[in-house]
Each structure stands twice: as structure tokens, then as C-alpha cells.
């Protein structure tokens, strides 16, 4: 999710390019999703404008299936 917010904002975390650039990082929020192996707590980054829409785990999504397949496909 950190990679997604970096792509969305166009600069890395702690990069001076993001200073006074309008939309910026605005902390994280905790979220619990239900997986095949049980509940997992994750940290979802936020932006100041509220325009960040994560693709891996969408807003208001509570269930995450196929975690094993997702990890294998990313590696």
C-alpha cells in the first residue's frame, strides 16, 4: 500500500519534492480484514485530499481472499 500511495502522489516518503506540493501523506489508519487464515490488521496510508483509492485492498473492503496466490504472483 505504501507503493500505491507513492505512485498516487508522485514522490517517495520524506522526499522534499512533496513539501508544499498540495496533496500529501496524512498518516495511516488501522484496518482489519478477514482472510483465509483469520483476521489480519493492516495499516492503510491516507492523503490530505482523500483521493487515494488503494487497489490491493479497496476502501470498505472487509474480506481478502487468495492471499497466498497474491503473494506468489508478486514474487
N, C-alpha and C positions, 0 to 999 in steps of 0.2 A: 504494500500500500504506500510505503514511502516513495517507491519508484514512480507510482502513479501520480502522487501529488507533485513530485519534482517535474514530471512531464507536463502536468497541467499548468504549473506556474512558470515553467521555463528556466528555472535556476535551482541549484543544489541548496541543501540546508546550510545555513550560516554563510552563504555566498553574498558578498557585498552588492552584487548586481540586483538583488531583490530589495535593497534598502530604499525606501521612499518610492517604490515602483507601483503603488496602488494595491492590488490584491497580494496578500502574503499569507504565510502559515499562521495558524491561530490555535496551536496546541493540538491535543488529541482527545478523543473520548473513548471510554471503555465500552465494549460491546461483547455480549455473549452470544455465540452461535452454536447451534446443535449440530454435531457431526455424527458420523457412523460410530465413532468411538466414545461419544459423550459430549457434554458441553465444553466449549473452549472459549476463553476470554481473549479478545484481541484488542489492539489499540488502533483506532481509526483516526488518521490525521484530518484536520479541518483547515479551511481557508477563510479569510475575513469576509469575503463576498458571499460565501455559502454556495458557490457554484461548482465545487468539487464533487463529482459523481464517480465513486470507485467502481471499477469494472469487475474485480475479483469477488468482492462481497458488496452487493448493491445496498443502497440505503433501504432501511426497513426489512432487509432480508434476515430471517431468523434461522434458516436451515442451510447447511452446506454439505452437500453430498459429493462423493467421489474425490475426497481429499487425496487419497493415495494416487489416483490417476493424474490429478493436477500436479502433484509434486514430481511424479515421474516425467510428465510432459515438459516441465520447466527445466529439468536437468539434462 
